[in-house]
Amino acid sequence: VRYFPSGTIVFSGGADLSAQVTRTLDGFIGASLIGHQARVQDGCFIGRGRNLFTAGKDGMGILWECSTKKSVASFRCGGDPVSCCVCLDGISNGVWTKEDLGLVVGDPSLHFETEGALVCLGTDHGNIESYRMHDGCCIMSIEVGSFVLGMCHLGGRQVACVTGSGEIMIIDCKDGIQRRRYLSASPISCIE
């Protein structure tokens, strides 16, 4: 379950292969998004919420336009089942330049909210990968050695990841450098 920043909309994914966008006030399902071939494991809103990225156990990442309920892009995420994801808007917070991400200035094929956005994925097989949202190109992949349970954006290029072996890692999503690594004294089930 992921909340839109306003707190009035929530994303949920499940074993029925769909992702749902629901209004929290009254439970109205505004969008039921169908396109994955296996369980929808995680998702993240992009920008002002016009788009949603979903990741599933089928190893696919799908970019949706919520208003039309249609997939606008999809790509295979290295083939591993995806356990978690987080979206980063790199251009607006000054982390990347358009040239860093291989963007052509004024390219009409780019949606304004996904231009410069990255998605960072954690997989069941212990990989963390970053993809450019506009073309699905993998720009970073590292092996962490254990199932990735969850991740959250810390700001800038950094995400915190939690693994099945009880490790917490701070990773740079652009170059894959591990900034810090901690071993928890007790089991960890989530991070936010």
ROSE-4610 file (N, C-alpha, C; in Angstrom, 1 decimal, always signed):
// ROSE-4610
residu = [V/V/V/R/R/R/Y/Y/Y/F/F/F/P/P/P/S/S/S/G/G/G/T/T/T/I/I/I/V/V/V/F/F/F/S/S/S/G/G/G/G/G/G/A/A/A/D/D/D/L/L/L/S/S/S/A/A/A/Q/Q/Q/V/V/V/T/T/T/R/R/R/T/T/T/L/L/L/D/D/D/G/G/G/F/F/F/I/I/I/G/G/G/A/A/A/S/S/S/L/L/L/I/I/I/G/G/G/H/H/H/Q/Q/Q/A/A/A/R/R/R/V/V/V/Q/Q/Q/D/D/D/G/G/G/C/C/C/F/F/F/I/I/I/G/G/G/R/R/R/G/G/G/R/R/R/N/N/N/L/L/L/F/F/F/T/T/T/A/A/A/G/G/G/K/K/K/D/D/D/G/G/G/M/M/M/G/G/G/I/I/I/L/L/L/W/W/W/E/E/E/C/C/C/S/S/S/T/T/T/K/K/K/K/K/K/S/S/S/V/V/V/A/A/A/S/S/S/F/F/F/R/R/R/C/C/C/G/G/G/G/G/G/D/D/D/P/P/P/V/V/V/S/S/S/C/C/C/C/C/C/V/V/V/C/C/C/L/L/L/D/D/D/G/G/G/I/I/I/S/S/S/N/N/N/G/G/G/V/V/V/W/W/W/T/T/T/K/K/K/E/E/E/D/D/D/L/L/L/G/G/G/L/L/L/V/V/V/V/V/V/G/G/G/D/D/D/P/P/P/S/S/S/L/L/L/H/H/H/F/F/F/E/E/E/T/T/T/E/E/E/G/G/G/A/A/A/L/L/L/V/V/V/C/C/C/L/L/L/G/G/G/T/T/T/D/D/D/H/H/H/G/G/G/N/N/N/I/I/I/E/E/E/S/S/S/Y/Y/Y/R/R/R/M/M/M/H/H/H/D/D/D/G/G/G/C/C/C/C/C/C/I/I/I/M/M/M/S/S/S/I/I/I/E/E/E/V/V/V/G/G/G/S/S/S/F/F/F/V/V/V/L/L/L/G/G/G/M/M/M/C/C/C/H/H/H/L/L/L/G/G/G/G/G/G/R/R/R/Q/Q/Q/V/V/V/A/A/A/C/C/C/V/V/V/T/T/T/G/G/G/S/S/S/G/G/G/E/E/E/I/I/I/M/M/M/I/I/I/I/I/I/D/D/D/C/C/C/K/K/K/D/D/D/G/G/G/I/I/I/Q/Q/Q/R/R/R/R/R/R/R/R/R/Y/Y/Y/L/L/L/S/S/S/A/A/A/S/S/S/P/P/P/I/I/I/S/S/S/C/C/C/I/I/I/E/E/E]
num = [1/1/1/2/2/2/3/3/3/4/4/4/5/5/5/6/6/6/7/7/7/8/8/8/9/9/9/10/10/10/11/11/11/12/12/12/13/13/13/14/14/14/15/15/15/16/16/16/17/17/17/18/18/18/19/19/19/20/20/20/21/21/21/22/22/22/23/23/23/24/24/24/25/25/25/26/26/26/27/27/27/28/28/28/29/29/29/30/30/30/31/31/31/32/32/32/33/33/33/34/34/34/35/35/35/36/36/36/37/37/37/38/38/38/39/39/39/40/40/40/41/41/41/42/42/42/43/43/43/44/44/44/45/45/45/46/46/46/47/47/47/48/48/48/49/49/49/50/50/50/51/51/51/52/52/52/53/53/53/54/54/54/55/55/55/56/56/56/57/57/57/58/58/58/59/59/59/60/60/60/61/61/61/62/62/62/63/63/63/64/64/64/65/65/65/66/66/66/67/67/67/68/68/68/69/69/69/70/70/70/71/71/71/72/72/72/73/73/73/74/74/74/75/75/75/76/76/76/77/77/77/78/78/78/79/79/79/80/80/80/81/81/81/82/82/82/83/83/83/84/84/84/85/85/85/86/86/86/87/87/87/88/88/88/89/89/89/90/90/90/91/91/91/92/92/92/93/93/93/94/94/94/95/95/95/96/96/96/97/97/97/98/98/98/99/99/99/100/100/100/101/101/101/102/102/102/103/103/103/104/104/104/105/105/105/106/106/106/107/107/107/108/108/108/109/109/109/110/110/110/111/111/111/112/112/112/113/113/113/114/114/114/115/115/115/116/116/116/117/117/117/118/118/118/119/119/119/120/120/120/121/121/121/122/122/122/123/123/123/124/124/124/125/125/125/126/126/126/127/127/127/128/128/128/129/129/129/130/130/130/131/131/131/132/132/132/133/133/133/134/134/134/135/135/135/136/136/136/137/137/137/138/138/138/139/139/139/140/140/140/141/141/141/142/142/142/143/143/143/144/144/144/145/145/145/146/146/146/147/147/147/148/148/148/149/149/149/150/150/150/151/151/151/152/152/152/153/153/153/154/154/154/155/155/155/156/156/156/157/157/157/158/158/158/159/159/159/160/160/160/161/161/161/162/162/162/163/163/163/164/164/164/165/165/165/166/166/166/167/167/167/168/168/168/169/169/169/170/170/170/171/171/171/172/172/172/173/173/173/174/174/174/175/175/175/176/176/176/177/177/177/178/178/178/179/179/179/180/180/180/181/181/181/182/182/182/183/183/183/184/184/184/185/185/185/186/186/186/187/187/187/188/188/188/189/189/189/190/190/190/191/191/191/192/192/192]
x = [+0.9/+0.0/+0.9/+0.6/+1.3/+0.3/+0.6/-0.3/+0.3/-0.6/-0.3/+0.0/+0.9/+1.3/+0.2/-0.9/-2.0/-2.7/-2.5/-3.2/-4.6/-5.1/-6.5/-6.6/-5.5/-5.5/-4.5/-4.8/-3.9/-3.8/-2.6/-2.4/-2.3/-2.9/-2.7/-2.6/-1.8/-1.6/-1.8/-2.1/-2.4/-2.2/-2.6/-2.5/-3.5/-4.5/-5.4/-4.9/-3.5/-2.8/-3.2/-3.9/-4.3/-3.7/-3.6/-3.3/-4.5/-4.8/-6.0/-5.6/-6.3/-6.1/-7.4/-7.4/-8.6/-8.6/-9.8/-10.0/-10.2/-9.4/-9.5/-10.7/-11.3/-12.5/-13.7/-13.9/-15.1/-14.9/-13.6/-13.3/-13.6/-13.9/-14.2/-12.9/-13.0/-11.9/-11.9/-11.0/-10.9/-10.3/-9.4/-8.8/-8.4/-8.7/-8.3/-7.4/-6.1/-5.1/-4.7/-4.9/-4.7/-3.6/-2.6/-1.5/-0.4/-0.3/+0.8/+0.3/+1.3/+1.1/+1.2/+1.6/+1.8/+1.5/+1.5/+1.2/+1.8/+1.0/+1.5/+2.1/+3.4/+4.1/+4.2/+4.4/+4.7/+4.4/+4.3/+4.1/+4.5/+4.6/+4.9/+4.3/+3.7/+3.2/+4.4/+4.2/+5.2/+4.7/+5.6/+5.3/+4.0/+3.1/+1.8/+0.7/+1.1/+0.2/-0.5/-0.2/-0.9/-0.5/+0.7/+1.2/+1.5/+1.4/+1.7/+2.7/+3.7/+4.6/+4.3/+4.0/+3.8/+4.9/+5.3/+6.3/+5.7/+6.0/+5.3/+6.3/+5.7/+6.5/+6.8/+6.1/+6.4/+7.7/+8.4/+9.6/+9.3/+8.1/+7.7/+7.5/+7.9/+7.5/+6.6/+5.5/+4.5/+4.2/+4.3/+4.0/+2.5/+1.7/+0.3/-0.1/-1.0/-1.6/-2.9/-3.0/-4.2/-5.5/-5.5/-6.8/-7.4/-6.5/-7.0/-7.0/-6.4/-6.3/-5.5/-4.6/-3.9/-2.4/-1.8/-0.4/+0.3/+1.2/+1.9/+3.3/+3.8/+5.1/+5.3/+6.1/+6.4/+7.8/+8.4/+9.7/+10.0/+10.8/+11.2/+12.4/+12.2/+13.1/+14.2/+15.0/+16.1/+15.6/+14.3/+13.8/+13.5/+14.1/+13.8/+12.5/+11.8/+10.6/+10.9/+10.1/+10.4/+9.6/+10.3/+9.7/+9.3/+10.0/+9.7/+10.3/+9.8/+10.3/+10.1/+10.8/+10.7/+11.0/+10.3/+10.5/+11.3/+12.2/+13.0/+12.8/+12.5/+12.4/+13.7/+14.6/+16.0/+16.2/+15.5/+15.8/+15.2/+14.0/+13.4/+14.2/+14.8/+15.5/+17.0/+17.4/+18.8/+19.8/+19.4/+20.3/+21.0/+20.2/+20.6/+20.5/+21.1/+20.9/+20.2/+19.6/+19.0/+20.0/+21.2/+22.3/+22.7/+22.7/+23.0/+22.1/+20.8/+19.8/+19.6/+20.3/+20.2/+18.9/+18.4/+17.2/+17.5/+16.7/+16.8/+15.9/+16.4/+15.6/+14.5/+13.3/+12.1/+11.6/+12.0/+11.5/+10.0/+9.2/+7.7/+7.2/+8.0/+7.5/+7.5/+8.1/+8.3/+7.1/+6.5/+5.5/+6.1/+5.5/+6.2/+6.5/+5.7/+6.0/+7.0/+7.2/+8.2/+9.5/+9.7/+10.9/+11.9/+13.0/+14.0/+13.8/+12.6/+12.3/+13.1/+13.5/+14.1/+13.2/+13.3/+12.7/+13.8/+13.9/+14.8/+14.1/+14.5/+13.8/+14.7/+14.0/+14.6/+14.0/+14.8/+14.3/+14.4/+13.7/+13.7/+15.0/+15.8/+17.1/+18.3/+18.0/+19.0/+19.7/+19.0/+19.6/+18.8/+19.6/+19.0/+19.3/+18.3/+18.5/+17.8/+18.4/+17.8/+17.5/+16.3/+15.9/+15.4/+15.7/+15.2/+13.7/+12.9/+11.4/+11.0/+11.6/+11.1/+11.5/+12.5/+12.8/+13.1/+13.1/+13.3/+14.7/+15.7/+17.1/+17.6/+18.3/+18.9/+20.2/+20.3/+21.5/+22.4/+21.9/+22.7/+22.1/+23.0/+22.6/+23.7/+23.3/+24.2/+23.6/+24.4/+23.9/+24.2/+23.1/+23.3/+23.3/+23.0/+23.1/+22.0/+20.9/+19.7/+18.5/+17.3/+16.0/+15.9/+15.4/+15.2/+13.8/+13.6/+12.2/+11.6/+12.3/+11.7/+12.7/+12.3/+13.2/+12.4/+13.1/+12.5/+13.5/+13.0/+13.9/+14.3/+15.5/+16.1/+16.3/+16.2/+16.5/+17.6/+17.7/+18.8/+18.8/+20.0/+20.2/+20.2/+19.9/+20.0/+18.7/+18.8/+17.6/+18.2/+17.3/+17.6/+16.9/+17.6/+17.1/+17.2/+16.2/+16.3/+16.2/+17.1/+17.2/+16.7/+16.4/+15.9/+16.9/+18.2/+19.2/+19.4/+18.5/+18.5/+19.4/+19.9/+20.8/+20.0/+20.5/+20.0/+21.1/+20.8/+21.9/+21.4/+22.4/+22.1/+22.9/+22.1/+22.7/+22.5/+23.5/+23.4/+22.7/+21.6/+20.8/+21.4/+22.4/+23.0/+24.2/+25.1/+26.3/+26.4/+25.4/+25.4/+26.4/+26.9/+27.9/+27.1/+27.5/+26.9/+27.5/+26.7/+27.2/+27.4/+26.4/+26.5/+25.8/+26.2/+25.6/+25.6/+24.4/+24.2/+23.6/+23.9/+23.3/+22.4/+21.1/+20.1/+20.3/+20.1/+20.1/+18.8/+17.8/+16.5/+15.9/+15.0/+14.4/+13.7/+13.8/+13.2/+12.2/+11.0/+10.0/+9.6/+10.0/+9.6/+10.5/+10.4/+11.1/+10.3/+10.2/+9.4/+10.1]
y = [-1.2/+0.0/+1.2/+2.2/+3.4/+4.6/+5.6/+6.8/+7.8/+8.5/+9.7/+10.8/+11.7/+12.7/+13.4/+13.7/+14.4/+13.5/+12.2/+11.3/+11.0/+11.5/+11.2/+10.1/+9.6/+8.5/+7.4/+6.2/+5.1/+4.1/+3.6/+2.5/+1.2/+0.2/-1.2/-2.1/-3.2/-4.2/-5.5/-6.5/-7.8/-9.0/-10.1/-11.4/-11.6/-10.7/-10.7/-10.1/-9.8/-9.2/-7.8/-7.1/-5.7/-4.8/-3.5/-2.5/-1.6/-1.1/-0.2/+1.1/+2.1/+3.5/+3.8/+4.0/+4.2/+5.5/+6.1/+7.3/+6.9/+7.5/+7.1/+7.6/+8.7/+9.3/+8.3/+7.7/+6.9/+5.5/+5.1/+3.8/+3.6/+4.7/+4.7/+4.3/+3.2/+2.8/+3.6/+4.5/+5.3/+4.7/+3.7/+3.0/+1.6/+0.6/-0.7/-1.0/-1.2/-1.3/-2.7/-3.3/-4.7/-4.8/-5.6/-5.7/-6.6/-6.9/-7.8/-9.2/-10.1/-11.6/-12.3/-11.6/-12.2/-11.1/-11.5/-10.6/-9.2/-8.1/-6.8/-6.5/-6.4/-6.4/-5.0/-4.0/-2.6/-1.6/-0.4/+0.7/+2.1/+3.1/+4.4/+5.5/+6.5/+7.6/+8.5/+9.1/+9.9/+11.4/+12.3/+13.7/+14.1/+14.7/+15.1/+14.0/+12.8/+11.7/+11.3/+12.0/+11.7/+10.3/+9.9/+8.6/+7.7/+6.4/+5.4/+4.4/+4.0/+2.9/+1.7/+0.5/-0.7/-1.8/-2.6/-3.6/-4.9/-6.0/-7.3/-8.5/-9.6/-10.8/-11.4/-10.8/-11.2/-10.6/-9.8/-9.1/-7.9/-7.4/-6.3/-5.1/-3.9/-2.6/-2.0/-1.4/-0.8/+0.6/+1.5/+2.9/+3.2/+3.7/+3.9/+5.4/+5.8/+7.1/+6.9/+7.4/+7.1/+7.6/+8.7/+9.3/+8.4/+7.8/+7.0/+5.5/+5.2/+3.8/+2.9/+3.5/+2.8/+2.7/+1.7/+1.5/+2.4/+3.3/+4.1/+3.6/+2.7/+2.1/+0.9/+0.0/-1.2/-1.7/-2.3/-2.9/-4.1/-5.0/-6.1/-5.7/-5.9/-5.5/-6.5/-6.8/-7.8/-9.2/-9.4/-10.8/-11.4/-10.8/-11.3/-10.8/-11.6/-11.1/-9.9/-8.9/-7.6/-7.6/-7.3/-7.3/-5.9/-4.8/-3.5/-2.5/-1.2/-0.2/+1.2/+2.1/+3.5/+4.4/+5.5/+6.4/+7.6/+8.1/+9.3/+10.3/+11.5/+12.6/+13.3/+12.9/+13.4/+14.8/+15.2/+16.5/+17.6/+17.5/+18.6/+18.9/+17.9/+18.2/+18.4/+18.6/+18.9/+17.8/+16.6/+15.5/+15.1/+15.1/+14.8/+16.0/+15.9/+16.8/+15.9/+16.5/+15.8/+15.0/+15.5/+14.7/+13.5/+13.6/+12.4/+11.2/+11.6/+10.5/+10.2/+10.8/+10.5/+11.1/+12.2/+12.8/+13.8/+13.9/+14.9/+16.1/+17.3/+18.4/+18.6/+18.8/+19.0/+17.8/+16.6/+15.4/+15.2/+15.3/+15.3/+13.9/+12.9/+11.6/+11.5/+12.4/+12.3/+13.0/+12.3/+12.9/+13.8/+14.9/+15.9/+15.4/+14.5/+14.1/+12.9/+12.2/+11.1/+11.5/+12.7/+13.1/+13.3/+12.5/+12.6/+11.7/+11.0/+10.1/+8.8/+8.3/+7.0/+6.1/+4.8/+3.9/+2.9/+2.7/+1.8/+0.6/-0.6/-1.8/-2.8/-3.5/-4.6/-5.9/-6.9/-8.2/-9.3/-10.4/-11.6/-12.2/-12.0/-12.7/-11.9/-10.8/-10.0/-8.9/-8.4/-7.3/-6.0/-4.9/-3.6/-3.0/-2.5/-2.0/-0.6/+0.3/+1.6/+1.7/+2.1/+2.3/+3.7/+4.2/+5.4/+5.2/+6.0/+5.9/+6.1/+7.0/+7.3/+6.3/+5.4/+4.4/+3.0/+2.8/+1.5/+1.1/+1.9/+1.6/+1.4/+0.3/+0.1/+0.9/+1.7/+2.5/+2.1/+1.2/+0.7/-0.6/-1.6/-2.9/-3.4/-3.7/-4.3/-5.5/-6.4/-7.6/-7.4/-7.6/-7.4/-8.7/-9.8/-11.1/-11.7/-10.9/-11.4/-10.7/-11.4/-10.9/-9.5/-8.6/-7.2/-7.0/-6.8/-6.7/-5.3/-4.2/-2.9/-1.9/-0.7/+0.4/+1.7/+2.8/+4.1/+5.1/+6.2/+7.3/+8.2/+8.4/+9.2/+10.7/+10.9/+12.2/+12.2/+13.1/+13.1/+11.8/+11.2/+9.9/+8.7/+8.9/+7.8/+7.1/+5.8/+5.0/+4.1/+3.8/+2.8/+1.5/+0.4/-0.9/-1.8/-2.7/-3.7/-5.1/-6.0/-7.3/-8.4/-9.5/-10.7/-11.2/-10.8/-11.2/-10.2/-9.2/-8.2/-7.1/-6.8/-5.7/-4.5/-3.3/-2.1/-1.4/-1.1/-0.5/+0.9/+1.8/+3.1/+3.0/+3.1/+2.9/+4.2/+4.5/+5.6/+5.0/+5.5/+4.9/+5.2/+6.1/+6.4/+5.6/+5.5/+4.7/+3.4/+3.1/+1.8/+1.7/+2.8/+2.7/+2.6/+1.6/+1.5/+2.5/+3.4/+4.5/+4.0/+3.1/+2.6/+1.2/+0.3/-1.0/-1.3/-1.7/-2.0/-3.4/-4.1/-5.4/-5.2/-5.5/-5.3/-6.5/-6.2/-7.2/-8.0/-7.5/-8.2/-8.2/-9.1/-9.2/-7.9/-7.5/-6.3/-6.8/-6.2/-6.6/-5.5/-4.2/-3.1/-1.9/-0.9/+0.3/+1.4/+2.6/+3.7/+5.0]
z = [+0.0/+0.0/+0.0/-0.9/-0.9/-1.0/-0.2/-0.2/-1.1/-1.8/-2.5/-1.5/-1.8/-0.7/-0.1/-0.7/-0.1/+1.0/+0.9/+1.8/+1.4/+0.3/-0.1/-1.1/-1.6/-2.6/-2.1/-2.3/-2.0/-3.1/-3.3/-4.3/-3.5/-4.1/-3.6/-4.7/-4.5/-5.5/-4.9/-5.7/-5.1/-6.0/-5.5/-6.1/-7.3/-7.4/-8.5/-9.8/-9.8/-10.9/-11.3/-10.4/-10.7/-9.6/-10.0/-9.1/-9.0/-7.8/-7.7/-7.0/-7.6/-7.0/-6.4/-5.1/-4.3/-3.5/-3.5/-2.7/-1.3/-0.3/+1.1/+1.8/+1.3/+2.0/+2.0/+0.8/+0.7/+0.1/-0.2/-0.7/-2.2/-2.9/-4.3/-5.1/-5.9/-6.7/-8.0/-8.1/-9.3/-10.5/-10.2/-11.3/-10.9/-11.8/-11.6/-12.8/-12.6/-13.6/-13.8/-15.0/-15.3/-16.4/-16.1/-17.2/-16.7/-15.4/-15.0/-15.1/-15.3/-15.4/-14.1/-13.1/-11.7/-10.7/-9.5/-8.4/-8.5/-8.3/-8.3/-6.9/-6.8/-5.5/-4.9/-5.7/-5.2/-6.3/-5.9/-6.8/-6.2/-7.1/-6.6/-7.5/-6.9/-7.6/-8.1/-9.3/-9.8/-9.9/-9.5/-9.6/-8.8/-9.5/-8.9/-8.9/-9.2/-9.1/-10.4/-11.5/-12.8/-13.3/-12.9/-13.3/-12.1/-12.3/-11.3/-11.9/-11.2/-11.7/-10.8/-11.4/-10.7/-11.1/-10.1/-10.3/-9.7/-10.5/-10.1/-10.0/-9.5/-9.5/-10.8/-11.9/-13.3/-13.8/-13.0/-13.4/-14.3/-14.4/-15.3/-14.4/-15.1/-14.5/-15.5/-15.1/-15.9/-15.5/-16.4/-16.1/-16.6/-15.7/-16.0/-16.0/-16.8/-16.7/-16.0/-14.8/-13.9/-14.5/-15.2/-15.7/-16.8/-17.6/-18.8/-18.4/-17.3/-16.8/-17.9/-18.6/-19.6/-19.3/-19.8/-19.7/-20.7/-20.4/-21.3/-21.6/-20.8/-21.0/-20.2/-20.6/-19.8/-20.2/-19.2/-19.5/-18.5/-19.0/-18.2/-17.3/-16.0/-15.0/-14.7/-15.7/-15.5/-15.4/-15.5/-15.5/-14.1/-13.0/-11.7/-11.1/-10.3/-9.7/-8.8/-8.9/-8.2/-6.9/-5.8/-4.5/-4.0/-4.5/-4.0/-5.0/-5.0/-5.8/-5.2/-5.7/-5.2/-6.4/-6.6/-7.7/-7.3/-8.1/-7.8/-8.9/-8.6/-9.6/-9.6/-10.4/-10.3/-10.9/-11.9/-12.5/-11.7/-11.2/-10.4/-9.1/-8.5/-7.3/-7.5/-8.8/-9.1/-9.0/-8.9/-8.8/-10.2/-11.2/-12.6/-13.5/-14.6/-15.7/-16.8/-17.8/-18.9/-19.6/-19.7/-20.4/-19.6/-18.3/-17.4/-17.7/-18.0/-18.2/-19.6/-20.5/-22.0/-22.6/-22.0/-22.5/-23.6/-24.6/-25.6/-25.2/-25.1/-24.6/-25.6/-25.1/-25.9/-26.6/-26.3/-26.9/-26.7/-27.7/-27.5/-27.0/-27.0/-26.6/-25.0/-24.4/-22.9/-22.2/-21.3/-20.5/-19.4/-19.2/-18.3/-16.9/-16.4/-15.0/-15.0/-16.1/-16.0/-16.6/-17.2/-17.7/-16.6/-16.6/-15.6/-14.4/-14.4/-13.2/-13.4/-12.2/-12.2/-11.3/-11.5/-10.6/-10.1/-8.8/-8.2/-7.7/-8.1/-7.8/-7.0/-6.1/-5.3/-5.8/-5.9/-6.4/-5.4/-5.7/-4.9/-4.9/-5.9/-6.1/-5.6/-4.9/-4.2/-5.1/-6.0/-6.9/-6.6/-6.7/-6.7/-8.1/-8.8/-10.1/-10.3/-11.0/-11.3/-12.8/-13.2/-14.6/-14.9/-16.1/-16.5/-16.8/-16.3/-16.5/-18.0/-18.7/-20.0/-21.1/-20.8/-21.9/-21.3/-20.0/-19.4/-19.4/-19.7/-19.7/-18.3/-18.1/-16.8/-16.7/-15.7/-15.5/-14.3/-13.5/-12.4/-11.9/-11.6/-11.0/-10.1/-8.9/-7.9/-7.3/-6.8/-6.1/-4.7/-3.9/-2.4/-1.6/-2.3/-1.7/-1.0/-0.9/-0.2/-0.7/-0.6/-0.9/-0.4/-1.3/-0.9/-0.5/+0.8/+1.4/+1.1/+1.2/+1.0/+0.8/+0.3/+0.1/+0.2/+0.5/+0.6/+0.1/-0.4/-0.9/+0.2/+0.4/+1.5/+1.0/-0.3/-0.8/-1.8/-2.7/-3.7/-4.4/-4.5/-5.2/-4.3/-3.0/-2.1/-1.7/-1.6/-1.1/+0.0/+1.0/+2.0/+1.6/+1.8/+1.4/+2.6/+2.7/+3.8/+3.1/+3.6/+3.0/+3.9/+3.4/+4.2/+5.2/+5.0/+6.0/+7.1/+7.2/+8.3/+8.1/+6.9/+6.6/+6.2/+6.5/+6.1/+5.3/+4.0/+3.2/+2.6/+2.6/+1.9/+0.6/-0.5/-1.8/-2.7/-3.5/-4.5/-5.7/-6.1/-7.3/-8.6/-8.7/-10.0/-10.2/-9.2/-9.5/-8.7/-7.9/-7.2/-6.0/-5.6/-4.5/-3.2/-2.4/-1.0/-0.1/+0.4/+1.3/+2.7/+3.1/+4.5/+4.5/+5.4/+5.5/+7.0/+7.5/+8.9/+9.0/+10.1/+10.3/+11.6/+11.4/+12.5/+13.5/+14.7/+15.8/+15.9/+15.2/+15.2/+13.8/+13.5/+12.1/+11.7/+10.5/+9.9/+8.9/+8.9/+7.9/+7.0/+7.3/+6.4/+6.7/+5.8/+5.9/+5.3/+5.9/+5.3/+5.5]
